Amino acid sequence: MTGGLLTEPIYATSTNFGYYQFSKMPTGETYIVMVNSRPHTFNPSSIVNNFDSLDDVDFVGEKQLIQNLQHW
């Protein structure tokens, strides 16, 4: 996550069920939340206006196609 009053990005790791959280974020700020995963792509990032507690910022990933290239 970047933006708001953050001086550097902060990171969160999701559970196996995809739950994640960022604790003690100042309210009233705008943040950009990005997701990264090797086997999936997530587009776009979400711009979040944090006015209180947010529990509805969800991301849906798409499985990346991995091509198996063989050199003869």
PDB file with SEQRES, HELIX, SHEET and CRYST1 records, atoms N, CA, C and O in Angstrom:
SEQRES   1 A   72  MET THR GLY GLY LEU LEU THR GLU PRO ILE TYR ALA THR          
SEQRES   2 A   72  SER THR ASN PHE GLY TYR TYR GLN PHE SER LYS MET PRO          
SEQRES   3 A   72  THR GLY GLU THR TYR ILE VAL MET VAL ASN SER ARG PRO          
SEQRES   4 A   72  HIS THR PHE ASN PRO SER SER ILE VAL ASN ASN PHE ASP          
SEQRES   5 A   72  SER LEU ASP ASP VAL ASP PHE VAL GLY GLU LYS GLN LEU          
SEQRES   6 A   72  ILE GLN ASN LEU GLN HIS TRP                                  
SHEET    1 AA1 3 THR A   2  GLY A   3  0                                        
SHEET    2 AA1 3 GLU A  29  VAL A  33 -1                                        
SHEET    3 AA1 3 SER A  46  ASN A  50 -1                                        
SHEET    1 AA2 2 HIS A  40  THR A  41  0                                        
SHEET    2 AA2 2 GLU A  62  LYS A  63 -1                                        
CRYST1    1.000    1.000    1.000  90.00  90.00  90.00 P 1           1          
ATOM      1  N   MET A   1       0.848  -1.150   0.000  1.00  0.00           N  
ATOM      2  CA  MET A   1       0.000   0.000   0.000  1.00  0.00           C  
ATOM      3  C   MET A   1       0.903   1.225   0.000  1.00  0.00           C  
ATOM      4  O   MET A   1       1.925   1.264   0.684  1.00  0.00           O  
ATOM      5  N   THR A   2       0.505   2.221  -0.779  1.00  0.00           N  
ATOM      6  CA  THR A   2       1.208   3.492  -0.828  1.00  0.00           C  
ATOM      7  C   THR A   2       0.195   4.620  -0.692  1.00  0.00           C  
ATOM      8  O   THR A   2      -1.014   4.391  -0.717  1.00  0.00           O  
ATOM      9  N   GLY A   3       0.695   5.826  -0.550  1.00  0.00           N  
ATOM     10  CA  GLY A   3      -0.182   6.989  -0.502  1.00  0.00           C  
ATOM     11  C   GLY A   3      -0.389   7.499   0.902  1.00  0.00           C  
ATOM     12  O   GLY A   3       0.314   7.114   1.837  1.00  0.00           O  
ATOM     13  N   GLY A   4      -1.370   8.374   1.031  1.00  0.00           N  
ATOM     14  CA  GLY A   4      -1.676   8.948   2.339  1.00  0.00           C  
ATOM     15  C   GLY A   4      -0.467   9.638   2.930  1.00  0.00           C  
ATOM     16  O   GLY A   4       0.265  10.333   2.225  1.00  0.00           O  
ATOM     17  N   LEU A   5      -0.258   9.451   4.202  1.00  0.00           N  
ATOM     18  CA  LEU A   5       0.885  10.036   4.890  1.00  0.00           C  
ATOM     19  C   LEU A   5       2.059   9.067   4.986  1.00  0.00           C  
ATOM     20  O   LEU A   5       3.013   9.319   5.722  1.00  0.00           O  
ATOM     21  N   LEU A   6       1.996   7.960   4.246  1.00  0.00           N  
ATOM     22  CA  LEU A   6       3.058   6.957   4.304  1.00  0.00           C  
ATOM     23  C   LEU A   6       4.330   7.498   3.663  1.00  0.00           C  
ATOM     24  O   LEU A   6       4.281   8.103   2.592  1.00  0.00           O  
ATOM     25  N   THR A   7       5.457   7.284   4.312  1.00  0.00           N  
ATOM     26  CA  THR A   7       6.738   7.696   3.744  1.00  0.00           C  
ATOM     27  C   THR A   7       7.374   6.588   2.927  1.00  0.00           C  
ATOM     28  O   THR A   7       8.298   6.839   2.153  1.00  0.00           O  
ATOM     29  N   GLU A   8       6.888   5.355   3.091  1.00  0.00           N  
ATOM     30  CA  GLU A   8       7.336   4.213   2.297  1.00  0.00           C  
ATOM     31  C   GLU A   8       6.197   3.213   2.239  1.00  0.00           C  
ATOM     32  O   GLU A   8       5.309   3.245   3.091  1.00  0.00           O  
ATOM     33  N   PRO A   9       6.201   2.315   1.242  1.00  0.00           N  
ATOM     34  CA  PRO A   9       5.107   1.343   1.124  1.00  0.00           C  
ATOM     35  C   PRO A   9       5.039   0.424   2.340  1.00  0.00           C  
ATOM     36  O   PRO A   9       6.055   0.152   2.980  1.00  0.00           O  
ATOM     37  N   ILE A  10       3.838  -0.049   2.650  1.00  0.00           N  
ATOM     38  CA  ILE A  10       3.686  -1.083   3.669  1.00  0.00           C  
ATOM     39  C   ILE A  10       3.119  -2.323   2.995  1.00  0.00           C  
ATOM     40  O   ILE A  10       2.455  -2.232   1.963  1.00  0.00           O  
ATOM     41  N   TYR A  11       3.384  -3.471   3.581  1.00  0.00           N  
ATOM     42  CA  TYR A  11       3.027  -4.746   2.974  1.00  0.00           C  
ATOM     43  C   TYR A  11       2.197  -5.579   3.934  1.00  0.00           C  
ATOM     44  O   TYR A  11       2.345  -5.480   5.152  1.00  0.00           O  
ATOM     45  N   ALA A  12       1.330  -6.394   3.374  1.00  0.00           N  
ATOM     46  CA  ALA A  12       0.549  -7.359   4.145  1.00  0.00           C  
ATOM     47  C   ALA A  12       0.552  -8.665   3.374  1.00  0.00           C  
ATOM     48  O   ALA A  12       0.527  -8.665   2.143  1.00  0.00           O  
ATOM     49  N   THR A  13       0.581  -9.766   4.084  1.00  0.00           N  
ATOM     50  CA  THR A  13       0.510 -11.086   3.471  1.00  0.00           C  
ATOM     51  C   THR A  13      -0.860 -11.662   3.764  1.00  0.00           C  
ATOM     52  O   THR A  13      -1.330 -11.622   4.901  1.00  0.00           O  
ATOM     53  N   SER A  14      -1.501 -12.199   2.733  1.00  0.00           N  
ATOM     54  CA  SER A  14      -2.840 -12.756   2.926  1.00  0.00           C  
ATOM     55  C   SER A  14      -2.759 -14.171   3.483  1.00  0.00           C  
ATOM     56  O   SER A  14      -1.732 -14.843   3.385  1.00  0.00           O  
ATOM     57  N   THR A  15      -3.865 -14.599   4.066  1.00  0.00           N  
ATOM     58  CA  THR A  15      -3.984 -15.979   4.523  1.00  0.00           C  
ATOM     59  C   THR A  15      -4.261 -16.872   3.320  1.00  0.00           C  
ATOM     60  O   THR A  15      -4.400 -16.382   2.199  1.00  0.00           O  
ATOM     61  N   ASN A  16      -4.343 -18.176   3.551  1.00  0.00           N  
ATOM     62  CA  ASN A  16      -4.680 -19.113   2.472  1.00  0.00           C  
ATOM     63  C   ASN A  16      -6.060 -18.834   1.894  1.00  0.00           C  
ATOM     64  O   ASN A  16      -6.348 -19.220   0.761  1.00  0.00           O  
ATOM     65  N   PHE A  17      -6.908 -18.172   2.657  1.00  0.00           N  
ATOM     66  CA  PHE A  17      -8.258 -17.848   2.195  1.00  0.00           C  
ATOM     67  C   PHE A  17      -8.329 -16.459   1.557  1.00  0.00           C  
ATOM     68  O   PHE A  17      -9.400 -16.035   1.123  1.00  0.00           O  
ATOM     69  N   GLY A  18      -7.201 -15.748   1.495  1.00  0.00           N  
ATOM     70  CA  GLY A  18      -7.164 -14.447   0.848  1.00  0.00           C  
ATOM     71  C   GLY A  18      -7.448 -13.263   1.749  1.00  0.00           C  
ATOM     72  O   GLY A  18      -7.559 -12.135   1.269  1.00  0.00           O  
ATOM     73  N   TYR A  19      -7.569 -13.499   3.054  1.00  0.00           N  
ATOM     74  CA  TYR A  19      -7.823 -12.390   3.975  1.00  0.00           C  
ATOM     75  C   TYR A  19      -6.521 -11.651   4.281  1.00  0.00           C  
ATOM     76  O   TYR A  19      -5.470 -12.270   4.449  1.00  0.00           O  
ATOM     77  N   TYR A  20      -6.602 -10.349   4.351  1.00  0.00           N  
ATOM     78  CA  TYR A  20      -5.439  -9.529   4.673  1.00  0.00           C  
ATOM     79  C   TYR A  20      -5.909  -8.312   5.462  1.00  0.00           C  
ATOM     80  O   TYR A  20      -7.097  -7.989   5.472  1.00  0.00           O  
ATOM     81  N   GLN A  21      -4.974  -7.644   6.118  1.00  0.00           N  
ATOM     82  CA  GLN A  21      -5.346  -6.418   6.817  1.00  0.00           C  
ATOM     83  C   GLN A  21      -4.130  -5.520   6.967  1.00  0.00           C  
ATOM     84  O   GLN A  21      -2.989  -5.978   7.038  1.00  0.00           O  
ATOM     85  N   PHE A  22      -4.413  -4.234   7.012  1.00  0.00           N  
ATOM     86  CA  PHE A  22      -3.429  -3.218   7.333  1.00  0.00           C  
ATOM     87  C   PHE A  22      -3.917  -2.583   8.626  1.00  0.00           C  
ATOM     88  O   PHE A  22      -5.052  -2.114   8.699  1.00  0.00           O  
ATOM     89  N   SER A  23      -3.074  -2.565   9.635  1.00  0.00           N  
ATOM     90  CA  SER A  23      -3.482  -2.056  10.949  1.00  0.00           C  
ATOM     91  C   SER A  23      -3.069  -0.605  11.138  1.00  0.00           C  
ATOM     92  O   SER A  23      -2.067  -0.145  10.590  1.00  0.00           O  
ATOM     93  N   LYS A  24      -3.866   0.098  11.924  1.00  0.00           N  
ATOM     94  CA  LYS A  24      -3.559   1.455  12.391  1.00  0.00           C  
ATOM     95  C   LYS A  24      -3.273   2.430  11.251  1.00  0.00           C  
ATOM     96  O   LYS A  24      -2.299   3.181  11.305  1.00  0.00           O  
ATOM     97  N   MET A  25      -4.111   2.420  10.231  1.00  0.00           N  
ATOM     98  CA  MET A  25      -3.954   3.359   9.129  1.00  0.00           C  
ATOM     99  C   MET A  25      -4.661   4.660   9.480  1.00  0.00           C  
ATOM    100  O   MET A  25      -5.806   4.629   9.932  1.00  0.00           O  
ATOM    101  N   PRO A  26      -4.009   5.806   9.283  1.00  0.00           N  
ATOM    102  CA  PRO A  26      -4.676   7.083   9.546  1.00  0.00           C  
ATOM    103  C   PRO A  26      -5.916   7.231   8.664  1.00  0.00           C  
ATOM    104  O   PRO A  26      -5.864   6.955   7.466  1.00  0.00           O  
ATOM    105  N   THR A  27      -7.018   7.662   9.251  1.00  0.00           N  
ATOM    106  CA  THR A  27      -8.247   7.835   8.480  1.00  0.00           C  
ATOM    107  C   THR A  27      -8.225   9.156   7.729  1.00  0.00           C  
ATOM    108  O   THR A  27      -7.441  10.054   8.035  1.00  0.00           O  
ATOM    109  N   GLY A  28      -9.103   9.253   6.741  1.00  0.00           N  
ATOM    110  CA  GLY A  28      -9.223  10.475   5.971  1.00  0.00           C  
ATOM    111  C   GLY A  28      -8.184  10.630   4.880  1.00  0.00           C  
ATOM    112  O   GLY A  28      -8.091  11.698   4.274  1.00  0.00           O  
ATOM    113  N   GLU A  29      -7.402   9.600   4.611  1.00  0.00           N  
ATOM    114  CA  GLU A  29      -6.355   9.642   3.594  1.00  0.00           C  
ATOM    115  C   GLU A  29      -6.739   8.767   2.405  1.00  0.00           C  
ATOM    116  O   GLU A  29      -7.629   7.923   2.509  1.00  0.00           O  
ATOM    117  N   THR A  30      -6.070   8.969   1.288  1.00  0.00           N  
ATOM    118  CA  THR A  30      -6.278   8.151   0.095  1.00  0.00           C  
ATOM    119  C   THR A  30      -5.057   7.264  -0.106  1.00  0.00           C  
ATOM    120  O   THR A  30      -3.922   7.741  -0.086  1.00  0.00           O  
ATOM    121  N   TYR A  31      -5.299   5.962  -0.302  1.00  0.00           N  
ATOM    122  CA  TYR A  31      -4.227   4.989  -0.459  1.00  0.00           C  
ATOM    123  C   TYR A  31      -4.398   4.227  -1.767  1.00  0.00           C  
ATOM    124  O   TYR A  31      -5.504   4.131  -2.299  1.00  0.00           O  
ATOM    125  N   ILE A  32      -3.305   3.693  -2.277  1.00  0.00           N  
ATOM    126  CA  ILE A  32      -3.343   2.808  -3.437  1.00  0.00           C  
ATOM    127  C   ILE A  32      -2.932   1.426  -2.955  1.00  0.00           C  
ATOM    128  O   ILE A  32      -1.843   1.247  -2.410  1.00  0.00           O  
ATOM    129  N   VAL A  33      -3.812   0.450  -3.159  1.00  0.00           N  
ATOM    130  CA  VAL A  33      -3.561  -0.920  -2.731  1.00  0.00           C  
ATOM    131  C   VAL A  33      -3.292  -1.755  -3.975  1.00  0.00           C  
ATOM    132  O   VAL A  33      -4.103  -1.779  -4.901  1.00  0.00           O  
ATOM    133  N   MET A  34      -2.147  -2.442  -3.995  1.00  0.00           N  
ATOM    134  CA  MET A  34      -1.748  -3.277  -5.123  1.00  0.00           C  
ATOM    135  C   MET A  34      -1.554  -4.708  -4.646  1.00  0.00           C  
ATOM    136  O   MET A  34      -1.164  -4.946  -3.502  1.00  0.00           O  
ATOM    137  N   VAL A  35      -1.828  -5.651  -5.526  1.00  0.00           N  
ATOM    138  CA  VAL A  35      -1.701  -7.066  -5.195  1.00  0.00           C  
ATOM    139  C   VAL A  35      -0.676  -7.699  -6.122  1.00  0.00           C  
ATOM    140  O   VAL A  35      -0.608  -7.381  -7.309  1.00  0.00           O  
ATOM    141  N   ASN A  36       0.124  -8.607  -5.555  1.00  0.00           N  
ATOM    142  CA  ASN A  36       1.136  -9.305  -6.336  1.00  0.00           C  
ATOM    143  C   ASN A  36       1.118 -10.776  -5.959  1.00  0.00           C  
ATOM    144  O   ASN A  36       1.114 -11.125  -4.779  1.00  0.00           O  
ATOM    145  N   SER A  37       1.107 -11.631  -6.966  1.00  0.00           N  
ATOM    146  CA  SER A  37       1.142 -13.070  -6.752  1.00  0.00           C  
ATOM    147  C   SER A  37       1.757 -13.709  -7.986  1.00  0.00           C  
ATOM    148  O   SER A  37       1.421 -13.325  -9.106  1.00  0.00           O  
ATOM    149  N   ARG A  38       2.642 -14.666  -7.807  1.00  0.00           N  
ATOM    150  CA  ARG A  38       3.299 -15.289  -8.964  1.00  0.00           C  
ATOM    151  C   ARG A  38       2.335 -16.001  -9.904  1.00  0.00           C  
ATOM    152  O   ARG A  38       2.410 -15.780 -11.113  1.00  0.00           O  
ATOM    153  N   PRO A  39       1.439 -16.839  -9.411  1.00  0.00           N  
ATOM    154  CA  PRO A  39       0.610 -17.559 -10.385  1.00  0.00           C  
ATOM    155  C   PRO A  39      -0.610 -16.782 -10.873  1.00  0.00           C  
ATOM    156  O   PRO A  39      -1.362 -17.297 -11.701  1.00  0.00           O  
ATOM    157  N   HIS A  40      -0.830 -15.558 -10.388  1.00  0.00           N  
ATOM    158  CA  HIS A  40      -2.021 -14.796 -10.762  1.00  0.00           C  
ATOM    159  C   HIS A  40      -1.659 -13.367 -11.148  1.00  0.00           C  
ATOM    160  O   HIS A  40      -0.613 -12.846 -10.762  1.00  0.00           O  
ATOM    161  N   THR A  41      -2.542 -12.754 -11.911  1.00  0.00           N  
ATOM    162  CA  THR A  41      -2.424 -11.327 -12.195  1.00  0.00           C  
ATOM    163  C   THR A  41      -3.639 -10.623 -11.612  1.00  0.00           C  
ATOM    164  O   THR A  41      -4.743 -11.166 -11.608  1.00  0.00           O  
ATOM    165  N   PHE A  42      -3.425  -9.429 -11.130  1.00  0.00           N  
ATOM    166  CA  PHE A  42      -4.490  -8.629 -10.534  1.00  0.00           C  
ATOM    167  C   PHE A  42      -4.451  -7.247 -11.160  1.00  0.00           C  
ATOM    168  O   PHE A  42      -3.460  -6.528 -11.040  1.00  0.00           O  
ATOM    169  N   ASN A  43      -5.519  -6.886 -11.819  1.00  0.00           N  
ATOM    170  CA  ASN A  43      -5.612  -5.560 -12.427  1.00  0.00           C  
ATOM    171  C   ASN A  43      -6.995  -5.011 -12.201  1.00  0.00           C  
ATOM    172  O   ASN A  43      -7.946  -5.789 -12.272  1.00  0.00           O  
ATOM    173  N   PRO A  44      -7.179  -3.793 -11.945  1.00  0.00           N  
ATOM    174  CA  PRO A  44      -6.130  -2.810 -11.649  1.00  0.00           C  
ATOM    175  C   PRO A  44      -5.874  -2.740 -10.162  1.00  0.00           C  
ATOM    176  O   PRO A  44      -6.441  -3.512  -9.388  1.00  0.00           O  
ATOM    177  N   SER A  45      -5.027  -1.822  -9.764  1.00  0.00           N  
ATOM    178  CA  SER A  45      -4.856  -1.510  -8.347  1.00  0.00           C  
ATOM    179  C   SER A  45      -6.127  -0.819  -7.877  1.00  0.00           C  
ATOM    180  O   SER A  45      -6.900  -0.318  -8.694  1.00  0.00           O  
ATOM    181  N   SER A  46      -6.348  -0.789  -6.579  1.00  0.00           N  
ATOM    182  CA  SER A  46      -7.518  -0.094  -6.041  1.00  0.00           C  
ATOM    183  C   SER A  46      -7.087   1.189  -5.359  1.00  0.00           C  
ATOM    184  O   SER A  46      -6.116   1.210  -4.603  1.00  0.00           O  
ATOM    185  N   ILE A  47      -7.813   2.247  -5.630  1.00  0.00           N  
ATOM    186  CA  ILE A  47      -7.615   3.500  -4.911  1.00  0.00           C  
ATOM    187  C   ILE A  47      -8.653   3.528  -3.804  1.00  0.00           C  
ATOM    188  O   ILE A  47      -9.853   3.434  -4.067  1.00  0.00           O  
ATOM    189  N   VAL A  48      -8.194   3.656  -2.570  1.00  0.00           N  
ATOM    190  CA  VAL A  48      -9.058   3.520  -1.404  1.00  0.00           C  
ATOM    191  C   VAL A  48      -9.063   4.820  -0.619  1.00  0.00           C  
ATOM    192  O   VAL A  48      -8.007   5.342  -0.258  1.00  0.00           O  
ATOM    193  N   ASN A  49     -10.243   5.336  -0.358  1.00  0.00           N  
ATOM    194  CA  ASN A  49     -10.398   6.472   0.550  1.00  0.00           C  
ATOM    195  C   ASN A  49     -10.743   5.911   1.914  1.00  0.00           C  
ATOM    196  O   ASN A  49     -11.836   5.380   2.111  1.00  0.00           O  
ATOM    197  N   ASN A  50      -9.828   6.023   2.851  1.00  0.00           N  
ATOM    198  CA  ASN A  50      -9.983   5.428   4.173  1.00  0.00           C  
ATOM    199  C   ASN A  50     -10.628   6.428   5.121  1.00  0.00           C  
ATOM    200  O   ASN A  50      -9.952   7.283   5.694  1.00  0.00           O  
ATOM    201  N   PHE A  51     -11.936   6.315   5.279  1.00  0.00           N  
ATOM    202  CA  PHE A  51     -12.640   7.212   6.181  1.00  0.00           C  
ATOM    203  C   PHE A  51     -12.938   6.563   7.524  1.00  0.00           C  
ATOM    204  O   PHE A  51     -13.233   7.267   8.490  1.00  0.00           O  
ATOM    205  N   ASP A  52     -12.870   5.266   7.607  1.00  0.00           N  
ATOM    206  CA  ASP A  52     -13.061   4.562   8.873  1.00  0.00           C  
ATOM    207  C   ASP A  52     -12.498   3.167   8.695  1.00  0.00           C  
ATOM    208  O   ASP A  52     -11.305   3.014   8.434  1.00  0.00           O  
ATOM    209  N   SER A  53     -13.320   2.162   8.828  1.00  0.00           N  
ATOM    210  CA  SER A  53     -12.893   0.781   8.659  1.00  0.00           C  
ATOM    211  C   SER A  53     -13.370   0.289   7.300  1.00  0.00           C  
ATOM    212  O   SER A  53     -14.548   0.414   6.964  1.00  0.00           O  
ATOM    213  N   LEU A  54     -12.471  -0.259   6.540  1.00  0.00           N  
ATOM    214  CA  LEU A  54     -12.829  -0.779   5.217  1.00  0.00           C  
ATOM    215  C   LEU A  54     -12.756  -2.295   5.240  1.00  0.00           C  
ATOM    216  O   LEU A  54     -11.720  -2.868   5.574  1.00  0.00           O  
ATOM    217  N   ASP A  55     -13.837  -2.929   4.891  1.00  0.00           N  
ATOM    218  CA  ASP A  55     -13.821  -4.386   4.832  1.00  0.00           C  
ATOM    219  C   ASP A  55     -14.367  -4.894   3.508  1.00  0.00           C  
ATOM    220  O   ASP A  55     -14.773  -6.051   3.404  1.00  0.00           O  
ATOM    221  N   ASP A  56     -14.380  -4.035   2.498  1.00  0.00           N  
ATOM    222  CA  ASP A  56     -14.943  -4.454   1.219  1.00  0.00           C  
ATOM    223  C   ASP A  56     -14.008  -4.188   0.041  1.00  0.00           C  
ATOM    224  O   ASP A  56     -14.469  -4.029  -1.090  1.00  0.00           O  
ATOM    225  N   VAL A  57     -12.703  -4.138   0.293  1.00  0.00           N  
ATOM    226  CA  VAL A  57     -11.741  -3.958  -0.790  1.00  0.00           C  
ATOM    227  C   VAL A  57     -11.271  -5.347  -1.205  1.00  0.00           C  
ATOM    228  O   VAL A  57     -10.392  -5.935  -0.575  1.00  0.00           O  
ATOM    229  N   ASP A  58     -11.870  -5.855  -2.271  1.00  0.00           N  
ATOM    230  CA  ASP A  58     -11.582  -7.209  -2.729  1.00  0.00           C  
ATOM    231  C   ASP A  58     -10.863  -7.177  -4.072  1.00  0.00           C  
ATOM    232  O   ASP A  58     -11.057  -6.260  -4.870  1.00  0.00           O  
ATOM    233  N   PHE A  59     -10.041  -8.177  -4.308  1.00  0.00           N  
ATOM    234  CA  PHE A  59      -9.332  -8.334  -5.567  1.00  0.00           C  
ATOM    235  C   PHE A  59      -9.649  -9.715  -6.125  1.00  0.00           C  
ATOM    236  O   PHE A  59      -9.758 -10.684  -5.374  1.00  0.00           O  
ATOM    237  N   VAL A  60      -9.797  -9.803  -7.432  1.00  0.00           N  
ATOM    238  CA  VAL A  60     -10.034 -11.082  -8.095  1.00  0.00           C  
ATOM    239  C   VAL A  60      -8.885 -11.307  -9.063  1.00  0.00           C  
ATOM    240  O   VAL A  60      -8.619 -10.477  -9.932  1.00  0.00           O  
ATOM    241  N   GLY A  61      -8.212 -12.430  -8.906  1.00  0.00           N  
ATOM    242  CA  GLY A  61      -7.056 -12.722  -9.743  1.00  0.00           C  
ATOM    243  C   GLY A  61      -7.405 -13.588 -10.929  1.00  0.00           C  
ATOM    244  O   GLY A  61      -8.396 -14.317 -10.923  1.00  0.00           O  
ATOM    245  N   GLU A  62      -6.571 -13.494 -11.947  1.00  0.00           N  
ATOM    246  CA  GLU A  62      -6.683 -14.352 -13.116  1.00  0.00           C  
ATOM    247  C   GLU A  62      -5.427 -15.197 -13.191  1.00  0.00           C  
ATOM    248  O   GLU A  62      -4.315 -14.694 -13.031  1.00  0.00           O  
ATOM    249  N   LYS A  63      -5.613 -16.485 -13.436  1.00  0.00           N  
ATOM    250  CA  LYS A  63      -4.487 -17.405 -13.522  1.00  0.00           C  
ATOM    251  C   LYS A  63      -3.637 -17.044 -14.730  1.00  0.00           C  
ATOM    252  O   LYS A  63      -4.160 -16.859 -15.829  1.00  0.00           O  
ATOM    253  N   GLN A  64      -2.324 -16.944 -14.530  1.00  0.00           N  
ATOM    254  CA  GLN A  64      -1.418 -16.659 -15.634  1.00  0.00           C  
ATOM    255  C   GLN A  64      -1.182 -17.929 -16.430  1.00  0.00           C  
ATOM    256  O   GLN A  64      -1.071 -19.019 -15.867  1.00  0.00           O  
ATOM    257  N   LEU A  65      -1.107 -17.782 -17.720  1.00  0.00           N  
ATOM    258  CA  LEU A  65      -0.761 -18.908 -18.576  1.00  0.00           C  
ATOM    259  C   LEU A  65       0.751 -19.018 -18.633  1.00  0.00           C  
ATOM    260  O   LEU A  65       1.444 -18.055 -18.961  1.00  0.00           O  
ATOM    261  N   ILE A  66       1.250 -20.188 -18.315  1.00  0.00           N  
ATOM    262  CA  ILE A  66       2.690 -20.424 -18.349  1.00  0.00           C  
ATOM    263  C   ILE A  66       2.979 -21.307 -19.547  1.00  0.00           C  
ATOM    264  O   ILE A  66       2.480 -22.428 -19.647  1.00  0.00           O  
ATOM    265  N   GLN A  67       3.780 -20.795 -20.440  1.00  0.00           N  
ATOM    266  CA  GLN A  67       4.112 -21.552 -21.634  1.00  0.00           C  
ATOM    267  C   GLN A  67       5.347 -22.388 -21.373  1.00  0.00           C  
ATOM    268  O   GLN A  67       6.335 -21.912 -20.813  1.00  0.00           O  
ATOM    269  N   ASN A  68       5.276 -23.621 -21.781  1.00  0.00           N  
ATOM    270  CA  ASN A  68       6.398 -24.532 -21.637  1.00  0.00           C  
ATOM    271  C   ASN A  68       7.134 -24.562 -22.967  1.00  0.00           C  
ATOM    272  O   ASN A  68       6.698 -25.221 -23.911  1.00  0.00           O  
ATOM    273  N   LEU A  69       8.232 -23.861 -23.037  1.00  0.00           N  
ATOM    274  CA  LEU A  69       9.010 -23.811 -24.268  1.00  0.00           C  
ATOM    275  C   LEU A  69      10.159 -24.800 -24.176  1.00  0.00           C  
ATOM    276  O   LEU A  69      10.922 -24.803 -23.210  1.00  0.00           O  
ATOM    277  N   GLN A  70      10.265 -25.622 -25.178  1.00  0.00           N  
ATOM    278  CA  GLN A  70      11.357 -26.595 -25.218  1.00  0.00           C  
ATOM    279  C   GLN A  70      12.289 -26.232 -26.359  1.00  0.00           C  
ATOM    280  O   GLN A  70      11.843 -25.927 -27.466  1.00  0.00           O  
ATOM    281  N   HIS A  71      13.556 -26.266 -26.091  1.00  0.00           N  
ATOM    282  CA  HIS A  71      14.560 -25.989 -27.117  1.00  0.00           C  
ATOM    283  C   HIS A  71      15.137 -27.319 -27.576  1.00  0.00           C  
ATOM    284  O   HIS A  71      15.570 -28.134 -26.762  1.00  0.00           O  
ATOM    285  N   TRP A  72      15.140 -27.527 -28.865  1.00  0.00           N  
ATOM    286  CA  TRP A  72      15.636 -28.787 -29.422  1.00  0.00           C  
ATOM    287  C   TRP A  72      17.048 -28.646 -29.874  1.00  0.00           C  
ATOM    288  O   TRP A  72      17.635 -29.606 -30.372  1.00  0.00           O  
TER     289      TRP A  72                                                      
END                                                                             
